[in-house]
Amino acid sequence: MSTQVLHAPLDLAAVGPASRYIRESRIELLNYETEELAALRFSIILTARWAASDNEPPQHRAELREELALLHRHYSDKIDEIAMTFGVQQAMQAQNEVEQTVTVPRDLKPIPMRIEGKDCADEDFGL
């Protein structure tokens, strides 16, 4: 058997139902990755609002800014992951779609965290 046969590109259109299954699986996976990207975008917007809020103590705002930087890195990594898996064009389309559609309601406020009936802001719980 020649090595040309072993390395010949696979014509998925000629395979039939299997090629449709592969295409559908890739679309589902891309949709899943896009949803993860959207969740990261939502978290970035919300965290940025809280980090800029005058209602938050300075130490908590500094922690939020650190979290925001981490979220930005995850967001960029997710775009890179989509590009490596599905191609640059798909990654750009996913990013564009997410950035145009993900919104956070203006009136959405952080939920104060409570441990054993006490606000976390009242006491340092080492979190």
C-alpha atoms as a printed R data frame, in Angstrom:
    type eleno elety resid chain resno       x      y      z
1   ATOM     1    CA   MET     A     1   0.000  0.000  0.000
2   ATOM     2    CA   SER     A     2   1.401  3.375 -0.921
3   ATOM     3    CA   THR     A     3   1.808  6.123  1.656
4   ATOM     4    CA   GLN     A     4  -0.158  8.428 -0.639
5   ATOM     5    CA   VAL     A     5  -3.289  6.414  0.079
6   ATOM     6    CA   LEU     A     6  -2.675  6.614  3.821
7   ATOM     7    CA   HIS     A     7  -2.157 10.377  3.757
8   ATOM     8    CA   ALA     A     8  -4.870 11.256  1.252
9   ATOM     9    CA   PRO     A     9  -7.392 13.800  2.581
10  ATOM    10    CA   LEU     A    10 -10.681 12.320  3.681
11  ATOM    11    CA   ASP     A    11 -13.636 13.515  1.627
12  ATOM    12    CA   LEU     A    12 -16.304 13.748  4.329
13  ATOM    13    CA   ALA     A    13 -19.006 14.582  1.786
14  ATOM    14    CA   ALA     A    14 -18.462 11.191  0.185
15  ATOM    15    CA   VAL     A    15 -18.759  9.352  3.492
16  ATOM    16    CA   GLY     A    16 -22.473 10.103  3.849
17  ATOM    17    CA   PRO     A    17 -24.337 10.098  7.176
18  ATOM    18    CA   ALA     A    18 -21.119 10.014  9.185
19  ATOM    19    CA   SER     A    19 -20.046 13.346  7.719
20  ATOM    20    CA   ARG     A    20 -23.357 14.927  8.720
21  ATOM    21    CA   TYR     A    21 -22.914 13.597 12.256
22  ATOM    22    CA   ILE     A    22 -19.386 15.035 12.418
23  ATOM    23    CA   ARG     A    23 -20.601 18.436 11.142
24  ATOM    24    CA   GLU     A    24 -23.456 18.481 13.671
25  ATOM    25    CA   SER     A    25 -21.101 17.508 16.492
26  ATOM    26    CA   ARG     A    26 -18.689 20.298 15.535
27  ATOM    27    CA   ILE     A    27 -21.550 22.808 15.442
28  ATOM    28    CA   GLU     A    28 -22.743 21.673 18.874
29  ATOM    29    CA   LEU     A    29 -19.216 21.922 20.260
30  ATOM    30    CA   LEU     A    30 -18.754 25.393 18.760
31  ATOM    31    CA   ASN     A    31 -22.088 26.474 20.275
32  ATOM    32    CA   TYR     A    32 -20.975 25.155 23.664
33  ATOM    33    CA   GLU     A    33 -17.649 26.995 23.443
34  ATOM    34    CA   THR     A    34 -19.473 30.190 22.394
35  ATOM    35    CA   GLU     A    35 -21.783 29.874 25.412
36  ATOM    36    CA   GLU     A    36 -18.739 29.562 27.675
37  ATOM    37    CA   LEU     A    37 -17.286 32.668 26.035
38  ATOM    38    CA   ALA     A    38 -20.589 34.480 26.655
39  ATOM    39    CA   ALA     A    39 -20.547 33.463 30.332
40  ATOM    40    CA   LEU     A    40 -17.033 34.851 30.673
41  ATOM    41    CA   ARG     A    41 -18.117 38.097 28.980
42  ATOM    42    CA   PHE     A    42 -21.067 38.401 31.387
43  ATOM    43    CA   SER     A    43 -18.726 37.894 34.358
44  ATOM    44    CA   ILE     A    44 -16.286 40.478 33.003
45  ATOM    45    CA   ILE     A    45 -18.988 43.133 32.624
46  ATOM    46    CA   LEU     A    46 -20.465 42.463 36.057
47  ATOM    47    CA   THR     A    47 -17.089 42.324 37.818
48  ATOM    48    CA   ALA     A    48 -15.973 45.537 36.111
49  ATOM    49    CA   ARG     A    49 -19.079 47.308 37.403
50  ATOM    50    CA   TRP     A    50 -18.486 46.109 40.937
51  ATOM    51    CA   ALA     A    51 -14.795 47.009 40.807
52  ATOM    52    CA   ALA     A    52 -15.729 50.556 39.779
53  ATOM    53    CA   SER     A    53 -18.493 50.886 42.369
54  ATOM    54    CA   ASP     A    54 -18.107 53.478 45.102
55  ATOM    55    CA   ASN     A    55 -20.220 51.226 47.334
56  ATOM    56    CA   GLU     A    56 -17.421 48.657 47.622
57  ATOM    57    CA   PRO     A    57 -14.588 49.075 50.148
58  ATOM    58    CA   PRO     A    58 -11.177 49.788 48.575
59  ATOM    59    CA   GLN     A    59  -9.711 46.405 49.540
60  ATOM    60    CA   HIS     A    60 -12.639 44.553 47.976
61  ATOM    61    CA   ARG     A    61 -12.387 46.691 44.811
62  ATOM    62    CA   ALA     A    62  -8.694 45.763 44.532
63  ATOM    63    CA   GLU     A    63  -9.621 42.068 44.787
64  ATOM    64    CA   LEU     A    64 -12.291 42.566 42.135
65  ATOM    65    CA   ARG     A    65  -9.739 44.179 39.812
66  ATOM    66    CA   GLU     A    66  -7.477 41.144 40.240
67  ATOM    67    CA   GLU     A    67 -10.424 38.870 39.463
68  ATOM    68    CA   LEU     A    68 -11.216 41.009 36.430
69  ATOM    69    CA   ALA     A    69  -7.681 40.597 35.077
70  ATOM    70    CA   LEU     A    70  -8.004 36.831 35.502
71  ATOM    71    CA   LEU     A    71 -11.365 36.817 33.703
72  ATOM    72    CA   HIS     A    72  -9.842 38.778 30.797
73  ATOM    73    CA   ARG     A    73  -7.077 36.175 30.497
74  ATOM    74    CA   HIS     A    74  -9.627 33.340 30.506
75  ATOM    75    CA   TYR     A    75 -11.660 35.178 27.864
76  ATOM    76    CA   SER     A    76  -8.622 35.574 25.591
77  ATOM    77    CA   ASP     A    77  -7.615 31.966 26.171
78  ATOM    78    CA   LYS     A    78 -11.133 30.802 25.236
79  ATOM    79    CA   ILE     A    79 -10.973 32.766 21.971
80  ATOM    80    CA   ASP     A    80  -7.576 31.200 21.226
81  ATOM    81    CA   GLU     A    81  -8.978 27.757 22.021
82  ATOM    82    CA   ILE     A    82 -11.880 28.299 19.611
83  ATOM    83    CA   ALA     A    83  -9.461 29.509 16.936
84  ATOM    84    CA   MET     A    84  -7.227 26.447 17.313
85  ATOM    85    CA   THR     A    85 -10.180 24.066 17.247
86  ATOM    86    CA   PHE     A    86 -12.481 25.648 14.658
87  ATOM    87    CA   GLY     A    87 -10.354 28.229 12.852
88  ATOM    88    CA   VAL     A    88  -9.668 31.929 13.209
89  ATOM    89    CA   GLN     A    89 -12.769 33.000 11.262
90  ATOM    90    CA   GLN     A    90 -15.071 31.005 13.573
91  ATOM    91    CA   ALA     A    91 -13.333 32.448 16.649
92  ATOM    92    CA   MET     A    92 -13.739 35.986 15.331
93  ATOM    93    CA   GLN     A    93 -17.417 35.345 14.593
94  ATOM    94    CA   ALA     A    94 -17.990 33.870 18.064
95  ATOM    95    CA   GLN     A    95 -16.262 36.826 19.727
96  ATOM    96    CA   ASN     A    96 -18.232 39.319 17.639
97  ATOM    97    CA   GLU     A    97 -21.525 37.566 18.403
98  ATOM    98    CA   VAL     A    98 -20.800 37.464 22.137
99  ATOM    99    CA   GLU     A    99 -19.679 41.076 22.333
100 ATOM   100    CA   GLN     A   100 -22.787 42.264 20.499
101 ATOM   101    CA   THR     A   101 -25.347 40.188 22.389
102 ATOM   102    CA   VAL     A   102 -24.207 39.748 25.999
103 ATOM   103    CA   THR     A   103 -25.608 42.419 28.285
104 ATOM   104    CA   VAL     A   104 -25.987 42.806 32.028
105 ATOM   105    CA   PRO     A   105 -29.042 44.621 33.415
106 ATOM   106    CA   ARG     A   106 -28.085 47.992 34.922
107 ATOM   107    CA   ASP     A   107 -29.945 47.285 38.133
108 ATOM   108    CA   LEU     A   108 -28.192 43.975 38.812
109 ATOM   109    CA   LYS     A   109 -26.438 44.360 42.147
110 ATOM   110    CA   PRO     A   110 -24.008 42.057 43.922
111 ATOM   111    CA   ILE     A   111 -25.538 39.748 46.469
112 ATOM   112    CA   PRO     A   112 -23.815 40.275 49.814
113 ATOM   113    CA   MET     A   113 -22.207 37.063 50.949
114 ATOM   114    CA   ARG     A   114 -23.244 35.848 54.391
115 ATOM   115    CA   ILE     A   115 -21.538 33.216 56.501
116 ATOM   116    CA   GLU     A   116 -23.254 32.081 59.691
117 ATOM   117    CA   GLY     A   117 -25.580 35.090 59.652
118 ATOM   118    CA   LYS     A   118 -22.796 37.674 59.317
119 ATOM   119    CA   ASP     A   119 -21.908 39.793 56.316
120 ATOM   120    CA   CYS     A   120 -18.465 38.983 54.958
121 ATOM   121    CA   ALA     A   121 -17.742 42.693 54.798
122 ATOM   122    CA   ASP     A   122 -18.237 42.915 58.583
123 ATOM   123    CA   GLU     A   123 -15.440 40.496 59.366
124 ATOM   124    CA   ASP     A   124 -12.436 38.983 57.619
125 ATOM   125    CA   PHE     A   125 -13.259 35.320 56.989
126 ATOM   126    CA   GLY     A   126 -10.022 34.629 55.145
127 ATOM   127    CA   LEU     A   127 -11.773 34.114 51.782
